[in-house]
Amino acid sequence: MRFGQDNERNIDSLPLELTSQPPELLKRRVWITSRAGIAMMNILTALLLMISFAPFNCWFVGFVALTPWLTSLHNPTRPKWSMTWSVLAGALFWAASLYWLTWITLVGYFALLVVLTAFWLVAALVLRTAMRRLWPMWLVTPVVWVGLEYARSWFLSGFPWFNLSQAMYSRTMLIQIADVTGEYGVSFFVGMVNGLAADLLTAPLFKRAASGLKPRLAARLGLAVTVVVAIAMLVYGRFRLGQHTTAQGPIVAVVQEAYPISLQGRSESPGDILDSHLKAAQALAGARLDLLVLPETMGPSGINSQFLNLDVNAMSDHHVMDIVRMRASMKEQRELLTRYIQRYVLPEAQKIEHVSNKLDAPVLIGAVAMEPNHIPVGGDDLWLRFNAALWFDRSWASRREYYSKIHPVPFSEYVPFKRTWPQAYWALRFFVPPVMEQLEPGSNLRLQLLDDKWRIATPICYEGTFARVCRKLANRPEGRADVMINMSNDGWFVPPQKGGKPRGSTEHSQHLAHYVFRAIENRVPVVRAVNTGISASIDSNGGIVAQIVRDGRRTMVSGTLLLDGGENESVPSEVLRGPRVLVDARRSLYSRIGDLFAQLVSAAGVVLTVIMIFGRREQGSPICPAVKRSKK
């Protein structure tokens, strides 16, 4: 690796009092020109970035993770080599970080890898140009990076994972600014520190003056602004954490079981899975619950009242045949469907109803809701299936209205173009495993009322990683949510194993980190019930106050968590306890303005890029010593 300094003037011509100063202070500029050096810097950034996120939680590394890569971009001798390694570094980071997709969908894994690496390449091109123009990286880096994070959250329905902010999810005081800027404000600060470190390494820190050495204005300004922003964030965080704006909320309990899912399906039947959850809930009898929560899709399909109340005899032949799918007369098929509902689906719903009555509390459970589609566009469109959060309030027929996931996972739960472009739909559906049932996006965003006191929002699984979706769910015309209940099924992300105890993947803790920011952004507590983990309670300041942990493990373990503050001594000891949920009276600025900060930063990024493309290159751009020698 070769390093050089920029020296535009002959030091011998300076006055004696200046030449006595160390020359490194006058002409400091780090150049990485060797192929091996560029490769090493890019690999180092990929590794540092990976360990900054959960579950490694080396959050402090996040502040310098991009710096090696940035310094390698500052290299005029091997631009193609720098860009090649930028692409490879991006591919390495995403390939290693998203390994938990490989056993679910290899096609999706590689397609996502290509798209996300392209974002990395765009960042490299823009930032390299900015560095060659001597633009301050403490400002350009966060603008470019946050702009691309925001774009990534929308492109092809969005993938908002591994934003720089998410490495900081455990730094509660630092990230309180998210209730103004969203998580992108935290990403901006982390990017600013990385850019400042690159400036300090690649730009001269001092300039010559008649009176001696003076710090360069760019270095002073960057350092000053970064320190002021850091202090402001910490002061604001301390102020927010010191506010007393909470009141007692509902007593909530969650049940977590450990049922991995593979492309071959589940190892247990839907009925057995439901029975295990309801059996665990029996320990909560006498706990004076307000709400019991079971994870996503832990209930059998069709336990919604719309399906249970179907008049089979009034249904069209096509609707009946699409479910029964047997060679039999229509009369026999109608009888079979009636028996299926009465002898299988209804008893499952009645089991949940029984537990609700025994606990004297509503049960909120995830299941696939089914309704006939009265305006189908084809034979495969006769039934609407929704990933739903169903309420059983002492009776399965007590609430007809339910929330269904409005942002299903693209190209797994939901393949687009089903009604608008059927040919494209079937071409894309070919790459989605048949076990992944195709679901409809929901449209009912109304909050559910609990005990006529608390409004409940219920983002389901993946959609909770989208700040804009949770903001929409938590802030409705009828009022704002008091509690956000997240039901997830992360059983897909348990690595297949032939022997030994299955263990969770890094996805589980990364998924949890998202909800820390959802809590702060909306100032609403979050309770998570997750198959295979991590089930947890997060307060409105983003603090993880309770989790289901067994023998030091949070994933692939079973347990019941009661959030009552430990007040009821009659609850069995095997039930884990946590603080009672506290509802927050504050309404955040983010809940009013949404991602305005990210949008403004993105607009600034577009302006900078346009200036780079159409503006003239600044005079006096630095020349690498290696280039100088070649010219001589």
N, C-alpha and C positions, 0 to 999 in steps of 0.2 A: 504494500500500500504506500503511495507516495503522497506526501503533504507538501504544500508550497504556500508562500505568502505573496500578497499583491504589493508591489513596491513601485509606485509610479515616479518617484523622485529619487535622486541620488542623495543618500544620507550624508555623504562627505561635504555637500554644499550647505548643510544646515549649520546654524550657530553652535558653538561648543556646548552651551547649556542644554541644547536639544539632542545633540548626538550622544551626550552622556546617558540619555534615557535608554532603557532596554529596547532594541529595535522591534522586538515582537509586539510591543504595545502599539507601535506606530503602523505596523503593516500586517496585523494579524488577519489571516484568512485561511481557513482550512480547505484544502482541495483533496478530493479523493478521486484519483485518476486511474488507478490500476483496475483491471477487470475483477481481480479477486476481492479488492476492497469494496467495489460497488456491490458485488454479489453478497459479501458478508453483511454489509449495512442493511440491505433489503431483507435478508433472512432474519437478521436481528430484530428488525421492526415487526415482522410477522410473528416471531416468537414472543416478543414483549407484549404485543397487543393481545395475543391469545391468553397469556397468564394474567392479564389485567382484569379479565372478566371472571364471573362466577363459573365454576366453583373454586377456582384458584384464588380469586379475591386479592391479588396483588395490585390493589387500586392505585397505589403510589406510582407504579410503573407506567400507568396510563398517561401520566403527565410528560413522559419523555419517549413513549413508545414509537411515535412517528418521527422523532428527531433523526435517528440514523438514516432512515429512508430519505428525509428531506435533504440531509447533507450530501447524500449520494446523487441527488438530482442536480446539485450545484456543481456541474462538471461539463465543461464545453468540449472536451476532447473525445468523449465516447457517448454521444446522445442516444444512438440506437441501442447501445449496450445498457444504458441507464433505463430506457423505456422497456427493453426486454425484461430486465430484472424487476422493474416495477410491476409488470404483468405477472411475472412468476411469483413475486412476493404476495400480491393480492390473491392469486390462485392458491398459494400455499395456505394463507390465513383462512380463506373461506373453505377450502377443502378439509382442513383439519377441524375447523370450528363446527362445521355442519355434518360431521361424520355420522351423526345420529339419523340422517336421512337415508343412508346407504342401504339399510335393510328394509326400508319401506318402499322407496322408489328410486332406482338408479337413474332412470331417465330424468326424473324431476331433479335429482341431485346434480347431475351434470349440466342440465339446462340452467338451473339457478346459479351454478358455479360460473358459467359463461357470462350471465347477465351481471352478477355482482362484481366479477373481475373487470368488466367493462367500465363500471363506475370508478374503480380504482385507477384504471388507465386514464380516464378523463381527469381525475384529480392530479395525476402525475404530469400530464401535459400542461395543464393550467398553472400548476405551482412551479414547474420548471421554467416556464416563460416568465413568471413573476420574479423568480430569483435572478434570472439573467438581466432583468430590468432594474435590479436592486430595489424592488418594492419590499416594504417591511413584512416579513413573514408572520410576525406576531398578529398582524391584522388580516393578511390574505389567507393564511392557513385556516383559521376558523370560519371565515366567510365561505370559502370553497367547500370545506368539509361538511359544514352544517347544511349548505345548500344542496349538496349531494345526498346527505342523509334524508332531508325532507323529500327530495325527488324520489329516492328509493322507497319511501313509505307510500308512494302512489303508483309507481311504475308496475304495470301488470297486476294491479290490485294492491301491491305493496308488500314490502318485507322489512319492517322496522326493527330488526334484530341487530345487536352489536353496535349500536350507536355509542359514541365515546362516553356519553353520560352514564350508560348502564354499568360501566366499570366502577362508578362512584355510588352505587345504590346504598351501600352501607355507611356512607359519609353523610349522616342525616342533617347536620347543621349546614353543610356546604350546599346541599341540593334543594333547600327550601325555596330558592328562586324559581323552581319549576312551577310554582303556583302563579307566576307572572308570565314566564317565557315558555312554559312547557319544558320537557326534558332537553330541548334543543339549546336552551340557555346554558345548561351545564356542559353540554358538548362544546359550545362555543368557547367557554372558559378553558376547558381541557385542550382544545385545539390552539388557543392563544398561548398557553404555556409551552406547548410543543413548538410552535412557531418562534417564540422568543428564544428558546434553547437553540434552535437552528440559526437564528440571527446572531446569537452570541458566539457561535462556533464559526460561522462563515463570513461575518462582516467585521471590519476593523472597529475596535472598541473606542479608539482614541483618534484624534486628529491633531495636526501640528498647528500651533499658534505662536505668535511672537512672544507671548508670556509663558510658553511652555506647553505641556500636553493638556488637551481638553477632551472630555468624553464626547463622542459623536452624538448629535442630537437624536438620531434614529434609535441608538441604543438606549439613551436616557429616557426617551419618550416611551419606547416599548416596555422597558422595565417599570417605569412609573405607572403606566396605565394598567399593566398586569397586576402590580401590587395593589393599586387602588381597587381594581375589580375584585380581587381576592378578599380584601378587607371588607368591602361593601357586601359581598355575598355572605361572609361569616357573620357580620353584624346583623344583616337582615335575617339570617338563619337563626341566630340567637334570639332576636326579637320575636320571631314567629314561634319558636319552641317555648318561649316564656309566656305566651298568651294563655289565658285560662278561659276557653270558650266552649268547653265540652260539657255534655250532660250524659247521664246513664242512658244507654240504648238497650236494645233487646238482648235477652239471654239466648245465645245461639250455640248449637252443637253441630259438629261435622263428623261424619264417619268416613274413614279412609281404608280401603282394602287394596290388595296388591294382585291385580289380574292383568298380566301382560297381554298384548294383542299383536298378532302377526298377520301376514298376508293369508295364512291358512285359517284365520279366525281366532276365536277365543278357546281356551282349554276347557272352560266350563259353560254350561248352558245359561241363557239369560235368566231363567228362573232360579237357578242355583246362585248366581251372582247377586240377584236381588235378595234372596233369602239370607245370604251371609251379611249383607248390609243391615237388613232389618233385625237379624239376631243380635248384631253388635249394638244396635240402637236400644234394645231392651234394657241395657244397663242404665239407661237414662231415666227410667221410670222414677218419678218422684223428684226430678231435678228442677221442676217448675220452669220448663223451657218456654221460650216464645217461638222458637223456630228450629227445626231439624233440617240439615242440608245433606243431601247425598250427591255424589259426583255426576258428571256428564255421562249420559247414555248408560247409566246403571239400571235403568228401568227397561222392561221389554218394549218393543215397538207397539204402538197402537193403544197405549193405556190412557190416552186423552179422551175426554168425554165425547168429543165429536165422533170418534170412531166407535166407541162403546155403545153409543145411542143410534147407530146406523139402522135404518130400516132396510134390511137386505132384500126383501121382496120388492121394494120400490126402486132398487138400483138397476141400472142398465146391465144387460148381459156382458158387455165388454168390461165394465168395472169388476164384476164378479169373477169373470174368467182370468182377469189380470192378476188376481190374488190367489185363486185356487189353483189354476194351472194344472188341471188333471183332465184326463179323458173321461168325461161323464156327461150325462144329460144336464141341462141347465137347472132342472129341479134339484138334482143331486148336488150340483155345485153350490146352489144357494143354501141347501141344508148343511153342507160341509162348512161353508163360511159362517153360518149362524152358530154351528157347534164350536167352531174355532174361537169365535168371540166369547161365547157363553161359558165354555169349558176351560179355556186357556187364558185369554187376555183378561176377562173380567175377574177371575179369581186372583190374578196378580195385582190388579188394581185394588181389590178388596183387602189384600194383605197390607198394602200401604195404608189404606183407610183404617185398618185395625190398629196399626202402630200409632197413627195420628191420634186416635181416640185414647189409646193407652197412655200416651205421653201428654195428652191434652194440649197438643200444639200442632200447627201445620207442618207438613213435610214438603220440602222443595226438592224435587228429584229431576235429573236429566234423563230424557228418553226421546226417541223418534216419534213425533206426533204424525198421524196420518189422517188425511181428509181427501174425499173424492174431488177430482178436478172436473168441473162441469163445463169447462171450455178447453178441452185438450186440443193440441195441434197434431197429435198422432197417437198411434197405439201404445207408445212408450210413455205417454204423458197423462195417463188416466188417473194417477194418484199423486197427490202432493205430499211430500215427506219433509218434515222440518226437524232440525236439531233444537229441541224445545226444553224450556224450564217449566215443569208442570207443578202446580200446587195441589196438594191433597189436604184440605182443611176440614178434617173429621169426616169428609165424604168425598168420593172420587168425582161426584157430580157438583161439588160446591162452587167450582170456578171453571167456567167455560173458556175464559180468556187466558191466554198464556203468551209468554215471550218466546220467540224463536230467533235463532241466530241470524243477524242481518248481514254478517260478513263471513260466510263459510269459507273454509280453506280452499283456495283456487286449485284446480287440477287434482283434487282428491275428493273432498266433500262436494265440490261444485265445479262442473265443467261448463264454461260459458257457451253461448250461441245455441242453446237447446231449441229455442223457439224462433230465433231470428235467422239462424243460418245452420240448419240441421246437418248439412254435409260436413261443415267444419266441426260441429259438435261431435259427430260420430268418429271423425278422424282423430280428434283429441281424446275422446273417451277410450279409444283403443289402448292408449298408454296408461290408463288409470286402472289399477287392479279391480277385478269384479267385486271383491270383498268390501271395497269402499263404496257404500251406498250413496247415490246421488241425491242431494238435498236441495230444497228451495230456500233462497234467502227470505228471511222474515220481513215483515213490514210494521208490525205492531210494537211501538216503542213505549207504550204506557207503563208507568211505574206501578208496581203491585203494592197494595196497602196491607201492612201487618198490624193486626190488633187496633186498627183505626188510629194508629199513632205514627208509625214509621213507614216511610216510602222506601221501597227496595228496588234497586236496579240489578239486573242479572246478566252481565256479559258472560258469554260462554266461550271458554277455552281461548283459541287463537285470537279472537277478535279483541280480547282484552289487551293485546299488545299494541293496539292502535289507539293512540291518544284521542284522535278525533272521534272515534266510535264511542269510547267511554264518556267523553265529554257530552256527546249527543244523548247518551242514555241517562247520564246523571243530572242533566238539566233539561227538564221538560216543561211545557206550558202549564201543567197542573202543579208544578213545584219541583224542587230539587231533591235528589235522593239523599236519604239519611244514612243508608248503608249500601255498599256494593257487594253483592254475593257473586263470586266467580266459581262456576262449576267447570271442571276440566277433566279430561281423560288423557293422561300422558302415558298410558300403557303402550302406545305405539313406539315409544322411545326407550324401551327396555331392550338392550342387546340380546339377540337370540343366544342361548347357551345350551349345550348338550348335557352338561353335568354341573353340579354345584348350585349354589344359591344365586338366582338372578339378581343383578344389581342395576340400578338406574344409570342413566347417562348424564352428561353435563347439561343436557337440555332442561332437565327438571329445575335446577337452580337458576338457570338463565331465564326460564319462564317466570319464576317467582319474582325476579328482579324488576320485571316490567311493572308489576302491580304496586311496587313501592312508589313509582312515579305517578301511577293513576290515582293513588291515594292523595298525594301532595297536590297534583294539578287541580283536583276537584274538591279538596279538603273534605274527603269522605272516607270513613274507614272501610277496609276491604277484608272480607272473610273468604277464604279459598277452601273448597272441598275437591280434592284431586285424587282420582284413581292412580295408584302407585306413588303418589306424592308429587309435590310437597304441599300438604295442607297447612294453612297458616292463618293467623290474624295479624293485620297490619293497621296501625292507627292512622289518623288523619294527618299526622306529621311524617308518615312514611317509615315509622319504626316497626320492625317485625317483633311483635310482643309475645307471640305464642306460635309454636309449631308442633306437629306430631313427630316425635323423635323416639326411636326404640333402639337401645344399645348403640347410641351414637349415630344411627342411620336415619335419614329422612325419606329415603326412597325404598320402594319394594318392602314396606313394612305396613302392618295393619294397626289401626288404633282409632280411638274416639276422643275428640277434643271438646271439652265443655268450657265455654267462655262465660263464666259466671263469677269470676273473682274468687273462687274457692269458698263461697259463702255457705253452700249446702253440704253439710257433713254426712248426709245419708247416701251420697253417691259412692259407688264402689271404687276402690283404690286403683283398679286398672284403667279407669277413665282419666285421661290427662286433663289438667285444668289450666285455664288461662284467664287473664283479666277480662272483665266484662267489656263489651263493645261500647265505645263512647262516641256519641254523635256530635258533630261539630257545627256550631252556629255560623262560622265564617263562610263567606262565599268568595272564592278566589277570583282574581282578575282574569286568570286563564279561562275560567268557565264562561266569562263574558266575551273575551276577544279571540279565544282559540289560539291557533298557530300563527298569529299575526307576526310575532317575532321571527319565526322561521321563514315566513313569506317575505318579510323585508330583507332578511339576510340573503335569501335566495335571489331576490331581485338585484341586490348589490353584487352578488356573484355573477349574474348575467351581465351587468354593466361592466364589471372588471374584465370579463372575458371578451366582450365586444371591443373594449379599449385595447386589449392585447392584440386582437386580430387586426383591427384597422388603424391603431395608433402607430406612430413611428417609434422605432427602438431608441431608447435614451442614449445620449452620448456618455461616454465615460464608463460603460459597463466593464466589469473587471475582466482581465485576461489572465488565464492560468499561466503560471510560470513555465509549465511544459510547452504551452503554445508559444510563449515568448522565445524560448530556446529554439523551437523549430523554425521560427521566423528568422532568427539570426543565422 
